[in-house]
Amino acid sequence: MTDETTTKRLDVRKAIPLALIVVAAVVGAFTLRDVLTFETLRDNSERLTGWRDANYALVALGYVAIYTLIVAFSLPGGAVMTLAGGFVFGIMVGAPLTVVAATLGATAIFLAAKTGLGDVLHARFQKKAGDPGLMNRIEQGLRENEVSYLLLMRLVPAIPFFLANLAPAFLGVGLRNFVLTTFFGIIPGTVVYSSVGAGLGEVFARGESPDLGIIFEWHILGPILGLCALAALPIIINHFRGRRNGKDGTVS
């Protein structure tokens, strides 16, 4: 462990972006929870399609910008925005726009957390670990399977999106792997919700609400779990390889 690592201190200036995100998230939770709703989307559906028809490119850029801000500041309404993307642009355009916007927003909050607190907390955890080799073993396990762990965090529907954005920042995860696994890991869920959004015209006509629980239906959840299994395969292989090498007295 280097002197630089052990002497890291919290730079208040670097923590400002994360502090602003936390404040915005708290304020947004109370002020926007009744704004970005399905009812709002339904009541403004004709206006949204009118704007799209009048200036497609500008509306698409606006959608990406708003979605990025929602994710970056952990504001409520992400699911409704994904539905809106599918409704306004269709699945073939809406899903890619959503993936790009969500990745940009996730990267912003990841960098804010990593710069503001992540590096400091990581260094202090290393310093206070009772077993000097404990942190190194944890980090080694994470590094060997970093992509697999990050993909699992994105693919498992039960893990909140904001948690999957913040936790890697506090575990020393690299920016490149975070961005790539976020981009590809959120594609399945985004496609599902965008497809629901693409069919909202008929839902509005019937006066019904969309079934957002569709992602937990077996014909949707099964393939996602299959992707989870593929993502976890390297972890399982490395685990058993390490146990076998340990029994043989060799170092993996």
C-alpha positions as YAML, in Angstrom:
chain: A
units: angstrom
residues:
- id: 1
  name: MET
  ca: [0.00, 0.00, 0.00]
- id: 2
  name: THR
  ca: [1.56, 3.35, -1.04]
- id: 3
  name: ASP
  ca: [1.81, 6.50, 1.05]
- id: 4
  name: GLU
  ca: [-0.36, 8.23, -1.54]
- id: 5
  name: THR
  ca: [-3.16, 5.75, -0.95]
- id: 6
  name: THR
  ca: [-3.02, 5.96, 2.83]
- id: 7
  name: THR
  ca: [-2.97, 9.75, 2.91]
- id: 8
  name: LYS
  ca: [-5.91, 10.38, 0.58]
- id: 9
  name: ARG
  ca: [-8.33, 12.90, 2.00]
- id: 10
  name: LEU
  ca: [-11.75, 14.05, 0.96]
- id: 11
  name: ASP
  ca: [-11.50, 17.09, -1.32]
- id: 12
  name: VAL
  ca: [-14.65, 19.12, -0.68]
- id: 13
  name: ARG
  ca: [-14.50, 20.66, -4.14]
- id: 14
  name: LYS
  ca: [-14.51, 17.25, -5.79]
- id: 15
  name: ALA
  ca: [-17.51, 16.22, -3.69]
- id: 16
  name: ILE
  ca: [-19.65, 19.14, -4.90]
- id: 17
  name: PRO
  ca: [-21.03, 17.36, -8.03]
- id: 18
  name: LEU
  ca: [-22.09, 14.35, -5.95]
- id: 19
  name: ALA
  ca: [-23.61, 16.62, -3.31]
- id: 20
  name: LEU
  ca: [-25.62, 18.41, -5.98]
- id: 21
  name: ILE
  ca: [-26.84, 15.08, -7.34]
- id: 22
  name: VAL
  ca: [-27.94, 13.98, -3.87]
- id: 23
  name: VAL
  ca: [-29.81, 17.25, -3.28]
- id: 24
  name: ALA
  ca: [-31.46, 17.07, -6.71]
- id: 25
  name: ALA
  ca: [-32.46, 13.45, -6.12]
- id: 26
  name: VAL
  ca: [-34.09, 14.28, -2.78]
- id: 27
  name: VAL
  ca: [-35.91, 17.33, -4.15]
- id: 28
  name: GLY
  ca: [-36.96, 15.45, -7.27]
- id: 29
  name: ALA
  ca: [-38.35, 12.55, -5.25]
- id: 30
  name: PHE
  ca: [-40.87, 14.94, -3.68]
- id: 31
  name: THR
  ca: [-41.55, 17.35, -6.55]
- id: 32
  name: LEU
  ca: [-41.50, 15.13, -9.64]
- id: 33
  name: ARG
  ca: [-43.08, 11.88, -8.45]
- id: 34
  name: ASP
  ca: [-46.50, 13.10, -9.60]
- id: 35
  name: VAL
  ca: [-45.21, 14.78, -12.78]
- id: 36
  name: LEU
  ca: [-43.39, 12.09, -14.75]
- id: 37
  name: THR
  ca: [-46.20, 9.56, -14.61]
- id: 38
  name: PHE
  ca: [-48.14, 7.37, -17.01]
- id: 39
  name: GLU
  ca: [-51.11, 9.71, -16.69]
- id: 40
  name: THR
  ca: [-48.94, 12.63, -17.81]
- id: 41
  name: LEU
  ca: [-47.77, 10.62, -20.81]
- id: 42
  name: ARG
  ca: [-51.34, 9.67, -21.68]
- id: 43
  name: ASP
  ca: [-52.68, 13.22, -21.35]
- id: 44
  name: ASN
  ca: [-49.90, 14.63, -23.54]
- id: 45
  name: SER
  ca: [-49.63, 11.81, -26.06]
- id: 46
  name: GLU
  ca: [-51.05, 13.78, -28.99]
- id: 47
  name: ARG
  ca: [-48.88, 16.78, -28.21]
- id: 48
  name: LEU
  ca: [-45.76, 14.60, -28.11]
- id: 49
  name: THR
  ca: [-46.47, 12.96, -31.45]
- id: 50
  name: GLY
  ca: [-47.23, 16.41, -32.89]
- id: 51
  name: TRP
  ca: [-43.86, 17.73, -31.77]
- id: 52
  name: ARG
  ca: [-42.19, 14.63, -33.21]
- id: 53
  name: ASP
  ca: [-43.84, 15.12, -36.58]
- id: 54
  name: ALA
  ca: [-42.93, 18.82, -36.63]
- id: 55
  name: ASN
  ca: [-39.23, 18.40, -35.76]
- id: 56
  name: TYR
  ca: [-38.11, 14.81, -35.37]
- id: 57
  name: ALA
  ca: [-34.39, 15.45, -34.79]
- id: 58
  name: LEU
  ca: [-34.94, 18.19, -32.19]
- id: 59
  name: VAL
  ca: [-37.43, 16.09, -30.23]
- id: 60
  name: ALA
  ca: [-35.07, 13.11, -30.32]
- id: 61
  name: LEU
  ca: [-32.20, 15.23, -28.97]
- id: 62
  name: GLY
  ca: [-34.51, 16.67, -26.32]
- id: 63
  name: TYR
  ca: [-35.57, 13.18, -25.27]
- id: 64
  name: VAL
  ca: [-31.95, 12.08, -24.90]
- id: 65
  name: ALA
  ca: [-31.07, 15.21, -22.91]
- id: 66
  name: ILE
  ca: [-34.02, 14.90, -20.51]
- id: 67
  name: TYR
  ca: [-33.48, 11.16, -20.00]
- id: 68
  name: THR
  ca: [-29.78, 11.73, -19.33]
- id: 69
  name: LEU
  ca: [-30.59, 14.29, -16.65]
- id: 70
  name: ILE
  ca: [-33.18, 12.00, -15.05]
- id: 71
  name: VAL
  ca: [-30.63, 9.20, -14.72]
- id: 72
  name: ALA
  ca: [-27.72, 11.45, -13.73]
- id: 73
  name: PHE
  ca: [-29.73, 13.02, -10.89]
- id: 74
  name: SER
  ca: [-31.56, 9.79, -9.97]
- id: 75
  name: LEU
  ca: [-34.94, 11.46, -10.55]
- id: 76
  name: PRO
  ca: [-38.21, 9.53, -10.66]
- id: 77
  name: GLY
  ca: [-39.77, 8.75, -14.00]
- id: 78
  name: GLY
  ca: [-37.18, 6.62, -15.77]
- id: 79
  name: ALA
  ca: [-39.65, 3.84, -16.59]
- id: 80
  name: VAL
  ca: [-42.21, 6.33, -17.91]
- id: 81
  name: MET
  ca: [-39.54, 7.97, -20.06]
- id: 82
  name: THR
  ca: [-38.62, 4.60, -21.54]
- id: 83
  name: LEU
  ca: [-42.29, 4.02, -22.37]
- id: 84
  name: ALA
  ca: [-42.44, 7.50, -23.90]
- id: 85
  name: GLY
  ca: [-39.42, 6.74, -26.05]
- id: 86
  name: GLY
  ca: [-41.08, 3.63, -27.42]
- id: 87
  name: PHE
  ca: [-44.39, 5.43, -27.91]
- id: 88
  name: VAL
  ca: [-43.00, 8.50, -29.67]
- id: 89
  name: PHE
  ca: [-40.19, 6.94, -31.72]
- id: 90
  name: GLY
  ca: [-41.08, 3.26, -31.93]
- id: 91
  name: ILE
  ca: [-38.92, 0.42, -30.68]
- id: 92
  name: MET
  ca: [-36.29, 0.61, -33.44]
- id: 93
  name: VAL
  ca: [-35.41, 4.23, -32.64]
- id: 94
  name: GLY
  ca: [-36.72, 4.63, -29.11]
- id: 95
  name: ALA
  ca: [-34.73, 1.76, -27.61]
- id: 96
  name: PRO
  ca: [-31.32, 2.93, -28.97]
- id: 97
  name: LEU
  ca: [-32.02, 6.52, -27.87]
- id: 98
  name: THR
  ca: [-32.90, 5.29, -24.39]
- id: 99
  name: VAL
  ca: [-29.81, 3.08, -24.13]
- id: 100
  name: VAL
  ca: [-27.53, 5.96, -25.13]
- id: 101
  name: ALA
  ca: [-29.23, 8.42, -22.77]
- id: 102
  name: ALA
  ca: [-29.26, 6.00, -19.82]
- id: 103
  name: THR
  ca: [-25.59, 5.17, -20.38]
- id: 104
  name: LEU
  ca: [-24.65, 8.87, -20.48]
- id: 105
  name: GLY
  ca: [-26.60, 9.58, -17.29]
- id: 106
  name: ALA
  ca: [-25.20, 6.54, -15.50]
- id: 107
  name: THR
  ca: [-21.66, 7.51, -16.49]
- id: 108
  name: ALA
  ca: [-22.18, 11.03, -15.15]
- id: 109
  name: ILE
  ca: [-23.32, 9.87, -11.70]
- id: 110
  name: PHE
  ca: [-20.61, 7.17, -11.66]
- id: 111
  name: LEU
  ca: [-17.88, 9.75, -12.28]
- id: 112
  name: ALA
  ca: [-19.37, 12.15, -9.73]
- id: 113
  name: ALA
  ca: [-19.47, 9.43, -7.08]
- id: 114
  name: LYS
  ca: [-16.04, 8.03, -7.93]
- id: 115
  name: THR
  ca: [-14.36, 11.45, -7.95]
- id: 116
  name: GLY
  ca: [-16.22, 12.77, -4.94]
- id: 117
  name: LEU
  ca: [-16.16, 9.84, -2.54]
- id: 118
  name: GLY
  ca: [-15.30, 6.61, -4.31]
- id: 119
  name: ASP
  ca: [-11.51, 6.90, -4.34]
- id: 120
  name: VAL
  ca: [-11.39, 8.15, -0.74]
- id: 121
  name: LEU
  ca: [-13.67, 5.42, 0.63]
- id: 122
  name: HIS
  ca: [-11.77, 2.81, -1.34]
- id: 123
  name: ALA
  ca: [-8.44, 3.96, 0.09]
- id: 124
  name: ARG
  ca: [-9.77, 4.13, 3.67]
- id: 125
  name: PHE
  ca: [-11.26, 0.66, 3.40]
- id: 126
  name: GLN
  ca: [-7.86, -0.62, 2.31]
- id: 127
  name: LYS
  ca: [-6.19, 1.13, 5.25]
- id: 128
  name: LYS
  ca: [-8.63, -0.14, 7.90]
- id: 129
  name: ALA
  ca: [-8.94, -3.73, 6.69]
- id: 130
  name: GLY
  ca: [-7.97, -6.02, 9.58]
- id: 131
  name: ASP
  ca: [-6.25, -8.50, 7.29]
- id: 132
  name: PRO
  ca: [-3.72, -6.67, 5.08]
- id: 133
  name: GLY
  ca: [-4.33, -9.17, 2.33]
- id: 134
  name: LEU
  ca: [-8.13, -9.12, 2.60]
- id: 135
  name: MET
  ca: [-8.68, -6.07, 0.46]
- id: 136
  name: ASN
  ca: [-6.21, -7.32, -2.11]
- id: 137
  name: ARG
  ca: [-8.06, -10.63, -2.37]
- id: 138
  name: ILE
  ca: [-11.41, -8.85, -2.72]
- id: 139
  name: GLU
  ca: [-10.02, -6.57, -5.39]
- id: 140
  name: GLN
  ca: [-8.37, -9.45, -7.21]
- id: 141
  name: GLY
  ca: [-11.65, -11.36, -7.30]
- id: 142
  name: LEU
  ca: [-13.47, -8.28, -8.58]
- id: 143
  name: ARG
  ca: [-10.82, -7.55, -11.19]
- id: 144
  name: GLU
  ca: [-10.80, -11.12, -12.50]
- id: 145
  name: ASN
  ca: [-14.59, -11.07, -12.94]
- id: 146
  name: GLU
  ca: [-15.31, -7.34, -13.18]
- id: 147
  name: VAL
  ca: [-17.24, -7.47, -16.44]
- id: 148
  name: SER
  ca: [-19.30, -10.44, -15.27]
- id: 149
  name: TYR
  ca: [-20.26, -8.78, -11.98]
- id: 150
  name: LEU
  ca: [-21.16, -5.50, -13.67]
- id: 151
  name: LEU
  ca: [-23.27, -7.24, -16.31]
- id: 152
  name: LEU
  ca: [-25.13, -9.17, -13.62]
- id: 153
  name: MET
  ca: [-25.91, -5.91, -11.81]
- id: 154
  name: ARG
  ca: [-27.46, -4.57, -15.02]
- id: 155
  name: LEU
  ca: [-29.29, -7.70, -16.10]
- id: 156
  name: VAL
  ca: [-30.93, -8.67, -12.79]
- id: 157
  name: PRO
  ca: [-34.27, -6.76, -12.76]
- id: 158
  name: ALA
  ca: [-34.40, -6.67, -8.95]
- id: 159
  name: ILE
  ca: [-31.30, -4.45, -8.64]
- id: 160
  name: PRO
  ca: [-32.25, -0.73, -8.65]
- id: 161
  name: PHE
  ca: [-30.64, 1.21, -11.48]
- id: 162
  name: PHE
  ca: [-29.24, 3.94, -9.20]
- id: 163
  name: LEU
  ca: [-27.57, 1.31, -7.00]
- id: 164
  name: ALA
  ca: [-25.90, -0.26, -10.04]
- id: 165
  name: ASN
  ca: [-24.61, 3.23, -10.88]
- id: 166
  name: LEU
  ca: [-23.19, 4.04, -7.44]
- id: 167
  name: ALA
  ca: [-21.84, 0.73, -6.10]
- id: 168
  name: PRO
  ca: [-19.15, 0.29, -8.81]
- id: 169
  name: ALA
  ca: [-17.86, 3.81, -8.08]
- id: 170
  name: PHE
  ca: [-17.16, 2.80, -4.48]
- id: 171
  name: LEU
  ca: [-15.48, -0.48, -5.48]
- id: 172
  name: GLY
  ca: [-12.76, 0.95, -7.70]
- id: 173
  name: VAL
  ca: [-14.31, -0.20, -10.99]
- id: 174
  name: GLY
  ca: [-12.74, 1.22, -14.15]
- id: 175
  name: LEU
  ca: [-14.64, 3.68, -16.35]
- id: 176
  name: ARG
  ca: [-14.34, 1.68, -19.58]
- id: 177
  name: ASN
  ca: [-15.83, -1.52, -18.15]
- id: 178
  name: PHE
  ca: [-18.56, 0.45, -16.41]
- id: 179
  name: VAL
  ca: [-19.62, 2.19, -19.62]
- id: 180
  name: LEU
  ca: [-19.51, -0.94, -21.78]
- id: 181
  name: THR
  ca: [-21.40, -3.15, -19.33]
- id: 182
  name: THR
  ca: [-23.98, -0.44, -18.74]
- id: 183
  name: PHE
  ca: [-24.57, 0.04, -22.46]
- id: 184
  name: PHE
  ca: [-24.94, -3.64, -23.29]
- id: 185
  name: GLY
  ca: [-26.44, -4.73, -19.96]
- id: 186
  name: ILE
  ca: [-29.45, -2.43, -20.13]
- id: 187
  name: ILE
  ca: [-30.38, -3.35, -23.70]
- id: 188
  name: PRO
  ca: [-32.68, -6.32, -22.85]
- id: 189
  name: GLY
  ca: [-34.79, -4.43, -20.30]
- id: 190
  name: THR
  ca: [-34.89, -1.32, -22.46]
- id: 191
  name: VAL
  ca: [-36.13, -3.27, -25.47]
- id: 192
  name: VAL
  ca: [-38.90, -4.83, -23.35]
- id: 193
  name: TYR
  ca: [-40.20, -1.52, -21.99]
- id: 194
  name: SER
  ca: [-39.76, 0.23, -25.35]
- id: 195
  name: SER
  ca: [-41.89, -2.46, -26.98]
- id: 196
  name: VAL
  ca: [-44.56, -1.84, -24.34]
- id: 197
  name: GLY
  ca: [-44.33, 1.87, -25.10]
- id: 198
  name: ALA
  ca: [-44.66, 1.24, -28.82]
- id: 199
  name: GLY
  ca: [-48.05, -0.35, -28.18]
- id: 200
  name: LEU
  ca: [-49.37, 2.43, -25.94]
- id: 201
  name: GLY
  ca: [-51.59, 3.83, -28.70]
- id: 202
  name: GLU
  ca: [-53.94, 0.87, -28.34]
- id: 203
  name: VAL
  ca: [-53.68, 1.02, -24.54]
- id: 204
  name: PHE
  ca: [-54.70, 4.69, -24.56]
- id: 205
  name: ALA
  ca: [-57.60, 3.91, -26.87]
- id: 206
  name: ARG
  ca: [-58.92, 1.29, -24.43]
- id: 207
  name: GLY
  ca: [-58.43, 3.58, -21.44]
- id: 208
  name: GLU
  ca: [-56.11, 1.09, -19.75]
- id: 209
  name: SER
  ca: [-52.67, 1.23, -18.14]
- id: 210
  name: PRO
  ca: [-49.60, -0.65, -19.44]
- id: 211
  name: ASP
  ca: [-48.43, -3.80, -17.68]
- id: 212
  name: LEU
  ca: [-44.93, -2.91, -16.47]
- id: 213
  name: GLY
  ca: [-44.72, -6.27, -14.71]
- id: 214
  name: ILE
  ca: [-44.29, -7.90, -18.11]
- id: 215
  name: ILE
  ca: [-40.56, -8.11, -17.52]
- id: 216
  name: PHE
  ca: [-41.24, -10.68, -14.77]
- id: 217
  name: GLU
  ca: [-43.33, -12.91, -17.02]
- id: 218
  name: TRP
  ca: [-41.54, -16.13, -17.86]
- id: 219
  name: HIS
  ca: [-41.30, -15.64, -21.63]
- id: 220
  name: ILE
  ca: [-39.45, -12.38, -20.95]
- id: 221
  name: LEU
  ca: [-37.68, -13.23, -17.69]
- id: 222
  name: GLY
  ca: [-36.44, -16.61, -18.96]
- id: 223
  name: PRO
  ca: [-34.13, -15.22, -21.67]
- id: 224
  name: ILE
  ca: [-32.89, -12.49, -19.29]
- id: 225
  name: LEU
  ca: [-32.04, -15.14, -16.68]
- id: 226
  name: GLY
  ca: [-30.25, -17.04, -19.43]
- id: 227
  name: LEU
  ca: [-28.12, -13.96, -20.08]
- id: 228
  name: CYS
  ca: [-27.48, -13.72, -16.34]
- id: 229
  name: ALA
  ca: [-26.26, -17.31, -16.35]
- id: 230
  name: LEU
  ca: [-23.89, -16.57, -19.23]
- id: 231
  name: ALA
  ca: [-22.58, -13.49, -17.41]
- id: 232
  name: ALA
  ca: [-22.04, -15.53, -14.24]
- id: 233
  name: LEU
  ca: [-20.26, -18.40, -16.04]
- id: 234
  name: PRO
  ca: [-16.75, -16.85, -15.85]
- id: 235
  name: ILE
  ca: [-17.22, -16.25, -12.11]
- id: 236
  name: ILE
  ca: [-18.19, -19.89, -11.56]
- id: 237
  name: ILE
  ca: [-15.32, -21.17, -13.70]
- id: 238
  name: ASN
  ca: [-12.76, -18.98, -11.89]
- id: 239
  name: HIS
  ca: [-14.16, -20.08, -8.53]
- id: 240
  name: PHE
  ca: [-13.73, -23.78, -9.23]
- id: 241
  name: ARG
  ca: [-10.39, -23.19, -10.96]
- id: 242
  name: GLY
  ca: [-9.15, -21.38, -7.86]
- id: 243
  name: ARG
  ca: [-10.34, -24.19, -5.57]
- id: 244
  name: ARG
  ca: [-8.66, -26.80, -7.76]
- id: 245
  name: ASN
  ca: [-5.40, -24.87, -7.90]
- id: 246
  name: GLY
  ca: [-5.56, -24.42, -4.15]
- id: 247
  name: LYS
  ca: [-5.85, -28.16, -3.63]
- id: 248
  name: ASP
  ca: [-2.93, -28.71, -5.99]
- id: 249
  name: GLY
  ca: [-0.83, -26.23, -4.07]
- id: 250
  name: THR
  ca: [-0.47, -23.92, -7.04]
- id: 251
  name: VAL
  ca: [-1.34, -20.26, -7.38]
- id: 252
  name: SER
  ca: [-4.01, -19.28, -9.91]
...
